[in-house]
Amino acid sequence: MSTIRFDGRVAIITGAGKGLGRAYALELARRGARLVLNNRRREVDDQGLAAVDHLATEIRHNGGEAMVNTDSVEDPTSGQRMVAQALDQWGRLDVVVNNAGVDRTASFAKMTLGDYLAAFEINFHGSLYLAHAAWGPMRDAGYGRIVMSTSSAGLHGGHGLSSYAAAKAALIGLTRSLAAEGRSRGVLVNAVAPYAFTPMTSAQMPPELAGRFPPEAVAPLVAWLASEANTAISGECFVAGGGRFQRAASVEGRGVLLSAQDNSAEGVDSHLDRLRALADAQEFANAMTAFSALSQGLDT
């Protein structure tokens, strides 16, 4: 088993002050990555330093290289500034870990459109802005690794999670599409749905689970996806927590082909069990292959 290293590589990690972002940063720094650590300064100590400042100091103290960026990711120009910071300092950008996000829990009826869009701005557009800014330099270099932070809410939904789930689901669609575009240029894009006890999840996750779901338990997967060891995996979504890792996928069942005489709302109702069945479900590389399979199924 070869050792995975990031010597000479440059990574940007958003939401890096605490929780998962901090764990990812320490893992990549330990393996030799030079880091741009993004986190807005919402809370500072009596020295005027935020958690991200202390993280950068810790990394430097341990012999690593790290710079701080305090842009708010919902600013449309934040990604450009982070990428420019990496290129100006080190002349390259190899890895982006889009980790920044906020948790907004409220029933759909009680959430204003303004609140909904504000949450979406951070949870989706914050990742979009940085990915878009990094895309050109990575394509030009013929190498790049992007890791999106999605959520089980984006995969499965949940009561009171409509804005959060919608944004995280949108990241999966973005991941799949960017993977299709980036593969030929050496840019691999994947998503991770983490389970971890962090300041953001502490209100939902019982305290007794904190020891079973530390952020550090997710970091190995993120490090591997972001590394040179990953030579081919792209467009996939992984669930990680407590040392367990598994892949999640969107699939389609075989369904049912209704005859011309039976193709009615009543026909759908009478064949609903077969229509909904997922036995022998199939996964598709992209939307066109899914459509092709459906088209061919019309002739069988």
Summary of the structure (lengths in Angstrom):
residues: 300
radius of gyration: 21.1
end to end distance: 47.3
largest distance: 76.6
contacts: 971
relative contact order: 0.12
helix: 43%
strand: 15%
